[in-house]
Amino acid sequence: MINTVSIQQNRILITKDVDFVNSFLTVQQPYKLLLITTGNINNSELESLFIANFQSCS
């Protein structure tokens, strides 16, 4: 489902899940993929990293 939405809306999927990499490499889904490899952190810590570094990414 999330791969379908990504393709239909040209959205980038941001994930910590390596399974999406396998999907991307084998069937070119989702539309674009950003794999986050920050080690063992929880989602709120990951969100804080994005917020703190958002300006440097644009």
Sequence and secondary structure as in RCSB ss.txt:
>XXXX:A:sequence
MINTVSIQQNRILITKDVDFVNSFLTVQQPYKLLLITTGNINNSELESLFIANFQSCS
>XXXX:A:secstr
 HHHHHHHTT EEEES THHHHHHHHH  SSEEEE    S  HHHHHHHHHHHHHHH 
